[in-house]
Amino acid sequence: MNFLFLCDELSGYVHSCVVRLADSVPNARITLVAKPGSSIAPFSFAPHPSIELLDRSKLSRSDFRRLADQRPVFTYVSGWGDSDYRWTGRRLRGTCPVAMGIDNPWNGSARQIVLTRFLSGRIRRFASHAWVAGMYQYEYVRRLGFPRDRILTGLYTADNHREESAGTGGSIGQAEKQKT
């Protein structure tokens, strides 16, 4: 079962989600495309046998055609300013859910108003769903025209395994028990 993740910059929480997916779905094959680490997301990640990590800066349109031809069952697009990501989303939209990730809150800026009034149809041509971090992002994608049943919530996650390995116990409940 193939999954495709197209990320502008690879964050720790997205990587944690992808690793969890790889560990949870038998025979998962995940392709993760991202730009190399930056000052905003300066992460490096250990290899995983089910995850192929590709450097965005080294890929051409023909590489994206090959990725689309692998017929993923789900595609995630973060960094929808990338024309190759949008092209891939348009190509896959009718064959699998294509979720656009968004963590920008609605603030009513001039840029957001222009996007919602004039470019919302263009955005929905490459993404069948929106995956949001919270209620302010939900408001933004509703204004972009996504129907409620096409908005996924819970984009941000916690890496419980990382907490456990750091010795924090991995849960709030355990921290509460230690207080009493």
NORWO-V259599 format. One record per run of one state. SS is the DSSP state (~ for helix, > for strand, _ for the rest). FROM is the first residue (numbers start at 1). TO is the last residue. Records with the same first field share a line. If there is no record, write none. Layout:
SS->FROM-TO + FROM-TO
This chain:
_->1-1 + 10-11 + 25-28 + 36-47 + 49-50 + 59-60 + 70-73 + 79-82 + 93-96 + 103-109 + 127-128 + 133-134 + 144-147 + 153-159 + 166-171 + 180-180
>->2-9 + 29-35 + 48-48 + 51-55 + 74-78 + 97-102 + 129-132 + 151-152
~->12-24 + 56-58 + 61-69 + 83-92 + 110-126 + 135-143 + 148-150 + 160-165 + 172-179
